[in-house]
C-alpha cells in the first residue's frame, strides 16, 4: 500500500476509532449516542447532499442517471443474491431473514461517502451522493420483497404502511436533492451568508458520520454465530465486487459512464453491511445479536479490504 493510500485509510480510521474509544470510556450515554445519530442523519447529511448537488459541475450532472441506475441495479442484484443464498447459509427463518438483510443492505452513505471522498476526491463524493440519492425508496422496496419471501408468518399490517415509512424517511433527503439540483440547473445564486451557513454544517457531516460509526460498533458476539457472521461479511466485502463488475458492464451498454463513476460504483459494491439493516427489525423478526455482529465484523474487515479494492479499481483498464 503506497503512502498516500495509507494516509487516507488512517484519516478514515481515526474518527471511527475515536468514536469507539469514547464509547468504551462511557463518555456518551445511549440516549446521547442516539441523539448524535439522529443529528447526523436528519441535519448534517441533508446539508451535505444540498451542498454537493448545488455545486455539482455539468460533467457530474451528466453522470447522475447512470450512477442512480447503478445503485438500483446493484441493490436489485444484491437482493436476488440474498434471496438465493440465505436458505443455504442459515437454518431457521429468523437467521435466514437476518442473513438476507445483512447482505442486501450496504453502507453506501454513512461509510461510503466518507471513504469515497477520502480516496477519490470531491467530484467522486458528488457521484456517491447521486448513487445513494434514492436509497430509501429502493431500500424499502427490496426490503419488503425480502420480507414477503422469508417471513410468510409476518402480519401484513404489522407496523406502518409502506407509503408512510417511505415519506417519513425519504421525504427530507429527496426534497433536499430536488431543491439543490433545481437551483443548480437554474443557476440560482444563494446569498453569501446562506451559502456559508450551509457549508459549515455540510463540513461536519463526514467526520461526524465516521465518528458515529465508531460509537455504534459492537465487537462482542456469541461464538455459535461466527460462521454466519463471516459468511455474510465475505459476501459483501468480496463477493460484491463481482456484482459491481456486472453492474458496470451493463451500464456501459446503456450509458456513457466515465471512469470516476465506474470507480465509485465498484467501491460502493464492496461496502460493509449498513447499520440501516437494523431498521427492518420493526417489521420482521431479526436476530439482533447476529446482525450486530455482521455489522461490526464487516465494518472492521472493510478497513483492510477497502484500501485493497481501491488499488484494484485504480489498476483496472478503462
N, C-alpha and C positions, 0 to 999 in steps of 0.2 A: 504494500500500500504506500503510495507516494505521500510526501509530507503535507501537501495541500488537502488531500483526501482525509488524512489522519486528523488534521486541524479541524476540518469541517465536522468530522464524526465526534470529536471531543466537544465542539461547540454545541452539538445537539445533545450529547450525553450529560453535560454539566448541569443544565437546568433540570433535567429529569432526575439526576442523582441528588440534586439539592432538594427537590420536592420530596423525594423518598426519605432523605435524611431528616428533614423537618417532620415528616410523618412519624418516623421512628422515634424522634425526640418528643413526640406528642405536643408539638408547638401549636398545631391546629386541632380543634375538636372536630368530630364527624360532621356536625351541623355546619361548621365553618368551611370545611372542605366542600360540602355540597353547595354552599353559597358561592364559593370561588368558581366551581364548575359551572354553576348557573350564570355567573357574570361572564365567563369566557364564552359560553355558547350563545347567550342572548344579547350580549353587549359588544364584546371585543370582536367576535367573529363577523357580525354584520358590518361593523366599521371596516374590517379588513376586506370583506367582499366588496363593499362600496368603493373603497379607495382603489383597489386593483382594477375593477371593471370600469370605473370612471376614467382612470388614467391609461387604460389599455390602448396600445397603438393599433393602427389599421391592420398590420400584419398579424397581431394577436387575435383581433376580432374575426379575421378571416378563418382562423383555426377553431372558432367556437363550436361550429356544427360538427366537424369530425371528432373533436375531443369529447363533446357531450355524447355523441353516438358511441364513442369508445367506452364511455362509462356504462351506458345502457347495455351494450353488448357484453362487456366484461362481467357485469353483475348477473346478467342472464346466464352466461356460461358457468359462473361460479354456483348459481342456484341449481342449475341442472347437474353439475358435478356433485354438489352436496346431496341432492336427492338420490343420486345413484350410489354414492359412497357410504352414506350414513348407515343404511341397513347392514352393510358388510363390516363396518368398523365397530358398531356398537350393538349391544344386545337389546335392552328394553326400550320402550317408546320414549321415555324421558331422556335417556342418553343419546338416542338417535336424534331427537329434536335438538339437543344441546350441541352435538357434533355438527349437525347441519347448519345451525345458526352461527356457530363459531367459524365455519368455513366460508359461508357466503358473505359475511359482513366484514369488509376490510376497513382499516383505519385510514381512509383516504383524506380526510380533512384534519382531524385532530393531530395526528402524527405526520400524515402525508404532506401537508402544506409546509410544515417546518422542515422536513427532510428535503423536499424538492427545492424550496427556496435556498437552503444551505448549499446543496450540491450543484444546482443548475442555474440559480440566479432569479432576479425579479420577473423576467419575462416568462420563465418556466412557472413561477408562482401564479401568474395570471392564468396560464393554461390549467394549472391544478385547480384553481377556483372554478374555471369552466367545467372541469372534469366532474367535480362533486356538486355543481350548481343544482342539479335535480336529484340530489342524494335522497331526500325524504320521500318523494313520490315513488321512485324506483325501489328504494329500500323497503318501504311499506308494502308495495305491490308484491315483490318477490317474497317477502317475509310471510305475508298472509297466504301465498300459494304454498309455501313450505308447511305452514300451519295446517292447511287443508290436507296436505299429503300425509303428514306424520301424526297428526293429532285428530283422528276421527272422533275421539271421545270428548274433544273440546266443545263447549257450548258455543254455538254460532253467535249468540248475542252477548258473549262474555266481554265486558269492558265497553269502551266507546265504539261507535261506528267507524268504519274505515275513513269516511269523509271528515268526521270531526277530528280524528287523530291527525290526518293529513294537514288540515288547516291549522291546527294548534302548533304543529312542529315545523311545517314547511312555509307557513304564511310569511313570517318575517324575513328569512333569507331569500325567498323567491321574490318578494316585493322589493327588497333591497337591491337584488341583482337587476331586476327590471328597471328600477329607477336609475341606477348607475349607468346601465347601457343606454337608456333613453337620453340621458344628459350627455353622455359621451358622443353618441351618434349625432345628436342635435348641436353639438359643440357649444353647450351652455357652460359658461364660466361661473364657478362658485365664488362668492366673496372671500377674500383672503382670510379673514378671521374664521369663517366656517370651514374652509379647507384645512387650516391649521388645527382646528378642533378635531376634525375627522382624522387627520394624520396622527395626532397624539394618541388617540385610542387605538387606531389601527396598528401603531408601533408596539403596543402592549400585547397584541394578540398572540404572535408566535412564541415569544418567551413564556407567556402565561399558559399557552397550550401545553408546551413541553413540561413546565412546572406541574401542571395539573395531572399529567400522565404519571409523573413520579409520585404524586400524592395518592393516586388510585392503584398503584401496583400492589398486588398481594402475592407474596412469594411462597407461602406455605400451602401445601395441598396433601390430601391423603395419597399414599403410595399406590393404592389399587387403581387410581385414575390416571397414573402416569403414562400408561401406554396410549390411552386416548388423547391425553394432552399433547404428547409428542407427535402422534399421527396427525392431529388437526393442525398443529404448528407447522409440520413439514409440508402439509397440503398447501397452506397459504404461502409460506416463505420460499418454497422450492417449486412445487407443482404449479403454482400460479404463474410462473414465468412462461410456461408452455401456453397457458390461456392468453397471456399478454401477447405473445408472438402471433397467435391465431387471430386475435382482435386486430392487431396492426396490419396483418396480411389482408384481412377482409376490408378494412378501412381504405387501404391503398388502392383497392379495386374500385372504390366508390368516390373517394375524395382525393384532393391534393393535400396530403398530410406532411407537414415539414418535419425536419429532423428533431427539433426540440419537442414537438408534440408527441412524436413517437417515443422519445426518451421518457417523457412524463407518463405516458400510458403504461410503458413497460415497468417503470419503477413503482407506479401505483399498484400494478398487478401483484407485486410481491410484498405488499404491506401486511403487517400482522393483523390479528383479529381486533376489531374495534370494540371499545367499551360500550358502544351503542348496541351491541348484540344483547346486552342485559335488558334493553328496553322491552323486548318481547316477553320477558318474564311475567309481564302483566297480562299477557294474552295466551300463553302456552305454559305448560309445566316444564320448567328447565331445571337442570341440576346446577344450582348456583355455584357450588364449590368447584365443580368440574369446569364450568365456563370461566370462572375467575382464574383458575389455573391455566387454562388455554390462553386467556388474555395476557396474563403475566409472563408465561414462558415464551409465547410467540413474540411478545414485545422485547423481552430480554435477548432472545436469539436474533431478532432483527437488527440489533446493534452490531452484530457480526456479519449477518448476511447482506444487509443493505449496502454497505460500502463495497462488498464484493460484487454485487449486482451492478452497482454504478460503474465499476471498472469494465464489466462485461458489456454493459449497454454502450459505453463510450467506444468500445472496441468493435462494435458491430458495424458492418459495411452499410453505406447509405442505401 
